Amino acid sequence: MGKKRNKKALIITAIVMFLGILLILTGLFGGRIAGLFTKGFDYKSIDPENPDMNINTNVRVYYYNIDLPDKTLQFLGDLDGEGAMIILDLSALSDVDRQYYFSCAGQSITLQGRLRAADDEEFNEVAESLFRFYDPFYYERGQQEYTLEEYHQMVLEPVIPYCIDVSSIGVFNWGAFIPVGAVIFLVSLIVEICFIFKLKKKIVLPVAFVIMILIPAVMFFGHIRTMLSVKKVTDGLYTMKNYECTDTDGMLGADATSVSGFLQWVFDRHFYGASARFDESNFGFGCSAFAAVTPEGGHLFGRNFDYLETDTLLIYSHPEGAYESIGVTDLGVLGVGQTYPISPDSPTGRLYMTITPYLVYDGMNEKGVAAGILEIDIGETHQDNGKPDLPVYCAIRGILDKCASVDEALDLLASYDIHSDIGSSCHLFITDRSGRYVVVEWLGGEMVTTEYPYCTNSVIAPGGYYDMGEPDGRLGTMEKCLGSDRVVSGQEAMAVLDEVSVQITEWSCVYNLEDFTVDIVIDGEYGNVYTFGAEDMR
């Protein structure tokens, strides 16, 4: 009878433990899962003759952050199917609620307010804002099959001429499930241990509590320290110290040929086999880069990163056996950001940040080597020379951790078959403290190196591929601004980046290879320059 009772108790406590785990998962992912089933009110039923009505509806927060005060465009409908964009006027909300709306990207919230027809002036302001955002894409592509007016019609097609004056928002507190689930799980686990080993609770309780604290602390020690190191500098800019001890050797030996294969290796290595999910469209980008010399004889690396609205993370990294480095990455590549499903201020967002050191887009190391990756739209790169495989977007981390000169960087790249797997190719701009600079491209299956101090989004190497991609006037502008000697101060170098910036320039960096500092500007606000050095981030 006693054995049956114990068996029954074991089953009950196991079920309670499972319930605790479900509550924890609900707290972590409930908001986003609920958002998947939220489509909002039926915008097709709006009466054009009398649209005014009170609104109390659930929506999944997915928006365009247009450059108009207190306004945004909220998506309505099915993200994978038919939908529309509607204007939201958030001016009646408090600053806290307004910011909270933007931080809930991908989650389900309740909107309350009044629907009305957008007046002509308001709709035109929204249209002009969208044109300012999208027109650079039109002009950078060169000759199109349609006119600018037709392009504008395409941009405005999903925008319906209505506005919701939002009076309040409501968000269910999914996070409260996490501590409740953790307590239920721990208590039931302790009881389970008591039943299994027939131990006295006075002995088991303190030991079990210590073990349950130590196990996750040891397993995720680096992740936890890294998450706690994240600091918000300003809207769209964060800094982080990489305590996770990035496994660069493992990355270089992963033999991945695709984005999914590489990210699955990262998740296997750091998240114990969790499934890696991502959006391949987040890997596209346009950029410009140059090497320059200071009046004192030092060397600079200037770089613009041009892409859709995203948040930026500056990463300090010094893994064991690797060089100290500072790099910059786009958080949107993992779906993290104020305009992406995962907020950078959330625990999940901070957890994802711990793996971003693998995906830096530009940076420098303590030896004075700097590198940046730039896109060229000439088809994917897939070398097949019998060497180990390496995705090109992993190359920056390998160079920063392993290489003390441009020559060492070239040797590293030459020892791999490079793959892009993002619908286009990429080239690398690499320079070092000696003043050497190269552009590395993969053309016709071969690695081609060209000594040239400038780089944008077209092929630099002379020959049949020259100027393929997206040629424009930025190369000429950099040459003109820097002059034949390319001697500029750090401030003047940033001014050059300003000259070649576009509407979608997300960050501009000037790396000083002598004193190991970086100046960074976010979203083209060249009046606000933030300076970071290794001493600030160690």
N, C-alpha and C positions, 0 to 999 in steps of 0.2 A: 504493500500500500504506500509506504514511504517513497519507494523508487518511482512509482507512478506519479505521486504528487510532485516529486522533484523534476521529473521529465516534463510535466505539464507547466511547472513554474519556469523551466528553461525556455519552453516554447513561447510562453507569454512575454518573458523579458526580451527574447529575441525580436518578437513583433514590436514591442515598445521601442527597442533600439532602432529598428528599421523606420518607425514612425518619426523618431528624432532626426534621422538622416533626411527623411523626406521634408521635414520642416526646415532644416538648414538649406536644402536645395531650393525650397520654395522662397526662402528669404533672399537667396542669391539671384535666382533667375525668374521668379514669379512675375515681376513687372514686365519683363521682356516677353515671356510666354503669353501673358494676357494680351500684350500688345499685338501679337500675331493674329489674334482673333477679333481685333477691334477695327471696324471699318468706318465708324462715325455715322452721322445722319446721311440720309439719301439726298445728295445735292441735286439729283435729277428731278426731284419732286418740287423744287423751288418754283413758286408761281412768279414769273417775270413781271406780271402786272401788279402784284402785291407781295413782294418778298419779305416784308418786315415781319419778324416773328421772334419769340423768345427761344433761346437755344439752351438745352441742357443735355449734353451728349458726351459719350466717351470717344476719344480719338487716340490713335497711336501717334506719338509725337515724331513727326518727320517733316522737316521744314527747310526752306531756303532763307538764310539769314541775310536779307536784302539790306542795303545801306540806307535805310530810312529810319528815323527816330521812332521807336516804339511800335514798329510794324514788322511783320514777317509773313511768309507764305507757307501755310500749313497744307500738307497733302491730305486728301480725302479719298477713300476707296481702297482698292486692293493693290498693294505694292507690286504684285506679280501680274496684275491685269490692268483693267481700266480704272482710271482715277483722274482727279483734278486737283488744282491748287486754288486755295481761297485765301484772301487777305485776312489777317488777324490784326486788330488794333489792340495793343496791350497797354495803352497809356493809362487805363484806369487801375491797373494792377500796381501793387507796391513793388519797390525795387527787388525785394526778396522773392516775391512770387514770380516776377518777370524772369529773374535769373533762374528760378527753379524750373520754369517751363523749358528753358533752353538746356538745362542739365538733364532733362528726362527723355532725351532722344532715344527712340526705340521702345519706350514704355507707354503704357496706357494711362491716360489721365482723363478727368472729367472737366469739360469746358462749360461754363455758364456765361451767357451774354445775350446779345441781340443781333440777329441777322438783318442786314439792310443791303440795298444796292450801293455799290461803290460809285461815287460821283466821278465825272470825267477827269477832273484834275487829279484826284487820288489814284485812279487807275493808270493815268499817264505817268505819274511819278513812279509807280511800281514797274511799269513797262520800261521806263528809262533806266531804272536801277538794274533790271534784268539785262538790258542791252549793254550797260557798262560792264557787267560781269561776263557776258558771253561773247561780245564783239571781238575781244582779243583772239578767241579761237578761230573766228571767221577770217580775220586778217592774217593770222599766222599760218593758216592752211594755204594761203595764196589763192589762185584762181579756183572758183567753185562752180558747180553746175547750176547754182541758183543765185539770184541777186541778194543784196543785203536786205531789201524789203521782204523778199520771200523768206529769208533766214529769220527775220524778226517775227514774221507770222508763225513760223514753226516754234520759236521760243515762247510766244504768247498763247499758243494753242491750248495748253492744259490749264491756263489761268481763267477762272470764271469771274465775271464782273460783280462779285459780291464781297461783302466784308462782315466779319463778326466782331462787334465791339465787346471784347471779353471783360466781364465784370469780376470773375473769380475762377480759380482752378482748384481742383481737388485731386490729390494723389494718395492712393492707398499705401500705407507704410508696410511694405513687404519685408523690410529689414528687421522688423520686430520678431519675425519667425526665427531668425538665426540664433539669438541667445536662448530662446525657449527650447528650440530643437537641440542645442548643444547641452543644455542642462538635462533634458530627458534622456539623451543618448548616454551621457556620462553616468548618470545615476543608474540607468538600467544595465549598463556595462558592468558597473561595480557589483550590482546584485547578481548578475550572470556569473561573474568570477567567483563570488561567494558560494553559489550553488554548485558550480563545476568542481571546485577544489575543496569544498566543505570547510571553508576557513571562517574564522570569527571576524565579524564585521569591524571590530575595533582594530584589527591588524590590517585588514584588506583596504578599508576606506582610505587611510592616509597614503598607503603605498600606491593604490590605484589612481588616486588623484595626481600624485607626483608623476606616475608613468604617463598618464593621459596628457599632462602638460608637456613633458619632456619629448614624447614621440613627435608631435607636430612641430615643436620648437626645433628639434634636430633636423627633421625632414625638410622643413621650409625655412631654416634659419637665414640663409642668404636671401630668399625671397622676402621675408619679413623685414629684414634690415633695409633692403633696397626699397621696398614699398614705403617704409617710414622716412626714407631720405628724400622722397619726392616733395618738391616745393613749387608752389605756383608763383611765378615772378610777376606776371601780368596776364590779362586775358589772352589765351592762345599760346603762352610760353611757360614751360615747366622745366625744372632741372632735376637730375637724379644721379645718385652715386651708385654704381654697379657693384654691389656686394655679392652678387650671385656667382662670381668667378666663372665667367663665360668659358665654355669648353670650345675654344677655337680649334684645337687639334681635332676634336670630335667632329666639329662642323666641316673642317677641310677634308676629313676622311669619310663623311657621310655618303659620298658618291651620289648626291641628289642631282637630278636633271630637270626638275620641275619645281614650281612654287609649292604645290601641295606636298610633294615628297620632302622638300626641305623643312616646311613648317611641321609636318608630322614628326620628323626627326627631333625638332625642337621640343614639341609637346611630349614626345616619348622621353626625352632626356630630362626635362624640367617639370612636367606636369604628370608624370607617371602614366603615360599612355592615353591621356585624354584625347578625344578626337579634335583635330585642327580644322577650323572653319574660317574661311576668309572670302573676300571679294576680289577677284583678279583685276577688276577695273581700277582698284585702288593703287595698282602698281605703275600707272602711267604718270609721266612728269616731263616738263620741259625746263631747261635751265641755261645758265651761262656761267663761265668760269675763266679766270686768268691768273697769271703769275706776275708779280711786280717786285720792285726793289725799293727799299726805303732810302731817304737821303743819307742815313747813317750806314748804309750797306747791308741792312738786314733784308729779309725776304718775306713776302706776303703771298697769301693765297686768297683770292676773292671768289665768292660763289653766290649766285642767286638760285633759289629753288622755286620753280613756277609750277603751280598745280591748283586744283580746286580748293575751296575753303577747308582748312585742316588745323589741327593743333600741333605745336612743335615741342619736341623734347630735346634738351641739351644733356648729354650723358658724359659723366666722368667715369673712366674705367681703368682699372689696373689689376687684371687677373695675375695670378701667380705664374711667373715665367714669361710674362708678356710685357711689352712696353706700356707705359702710362699714356693715356690718350683722352682727348675730348672730341666728341662727335655729335652730330645732330641727326634726328630722325623725324619722320612724319608719322604721328600717332594714328592717322586714319588708315594706314596700311593694315592694322589689326582691328579696324572698326571702332577705335577709341577716339573720342573728341566730342565737342559740344554739338556738332552737326552730324554725329554718327550714333549708332545704337547704344554704345557704352560710354558713359560719362567719364572723363579723366579724373574726376573727383570721387568716383565711387571705388569701393574695395576691388571690384572686378577690373575696373580700368587700371588701378594701381598694380594689380597682379599681372595684367598683360604687359605693363611697362617693363617688368623685370626681364622680359625676353627681347626687348627692342635693341639691346646692344648688338645683336646679330645683324640688325637691319639699318645701320647708320648709312646715310646718303652722302655725307661728307664729314671730314674730320682731320685731325693731325695728331701726331704722337710726340713724345718727349725728345726723339731724335731729330725732329724737324721735318718729318715726312708728312705730306698732306695729300689728300685724294678726294675726288668727288665723282659721282656717277651721273651721267646725262643720257637722255633718251635720243635715239635716232630712228625714225620711222622707215626702216628699210627691210622689214621682215625679221623674224626671230633668228637668233644665233644658236646653232646646235653643232658644235665641233664633234668630230668622231675620229680621233687619232689614236685611240687605244689607251689614253691616259685617264686618270681618275676624273670623275665629273664634278663640276662646281658651278652653281648658279652665280651669275655675274653680280647679283646684288649682295652676295656674301663676301665679295672680294675686298670691300673697304675694311671690314673687320679684320680679315686676314692680313692686309697690308699694315693697318695701324698696330696690330699686336706683334707682328713678326718682322717687319722690314725697317732697316735703318737708313735706306737710301732708295733712290729711284731704281737703280740697277737691281737691288734685292727685290723690289716690288715686281719688276719685269720678270725676274727669274721665277718668282712664285707663280705669277699668272701663266707663264709658259709651261709650267709643269702640270697644268690641268686642261681638260676639255671644257670649254666655257659654254654655258647655256643661258638663254634669257627667258624663254617661256612666258612672255607677257604680251605677245602679239606684235612686238617690235624688238629691235636690237638696242644696245646701249654702248656707249664708249666711256672710258675712264680718263680723267685728267689727273695727272700725278706730278707733284713737284717736291723739291726738298731744300734743305737749308743751304746747300752748295750753290743753289741758283739753277739747277737743272730742272727741266720740265718736259713732259711728253704727253701726247694723246694716244691712248691705246684703243684700237678698234679691231673688230673681228669681221673680216670681209672675205667672202668666198671660202669660208671654213678655216681661214688662216688668221693668226694674230699679226696685226700690222701696227708698228710704232712710228709715230711722227713727232719730231721735235718742233713744237709750236706753242706759243705762250697764251693762246686763247682757244676757247671751245664753246660751242652752243649746241644746236640740235641738228647739225648736218655733218656729213663726213668731211674730215680734215685731210686724210691721206690723199696725196696726188694719185691720179690714175682714173680708171673707168668709174669708180664709185664717188669721186670727188663731188662734193656739194649735194649729194643725194640726202634725202631726209626732209627737213624743213628749213631751207636756207632763208635768211632774212638779213637785216642791216645791223644786227647787234655786234657781229665780229668787227665790222668796219668802225662802229661807234667806239668799241673798246680800244681799237688801234689808235683812233684819233685822239681819244681822251688821255690815253696813257703815254702816247708819243713813242718815238723809236727807242728811247732808253728805258721806258716803263718805270721811271723813278717817281714815286708818290709817297705821301705820308699815309698813315692808316685812315685818317679822316678823308683824304682825297680819294683813296681806294674805295671807300664806301660811297663817295659821290659818283664814282664811275658805275658802281652797281645800281645806283639810283637812275643813272642815264639809260641803262639797258633793262630796267625793271619794266614789268607789264602789269596789267590789272590783276593778274593772278599770282604775283610774286608773294610767296608765303613767308620766306625768310631770306635775308641777305647776311652773309658772314664774311668777315675779313679776319683770317687767321694770321697771326704774327708768329712765324716759325722760329724766331730768335728767343722771344721771351715767353713763349708757350701760353699766349692769351688769345682770346677770340672776341671780336665785337660782333654783335648780332642785332638785327633790326627785324621786327615782325610786321607783316602785312603792309609793307611799304611805308611805314611811319618813320621816315629817316630822321625826324627830329628827336626820336627816342632811341638812343643807342645803348644797349646793355653790354657791359664788358665782364668777361669771366676769365679767370686764370686757374691753373691747377691748385694754387694755394687756397682759392676760394671754395674749392669743391672737394678737397681731400678729406 
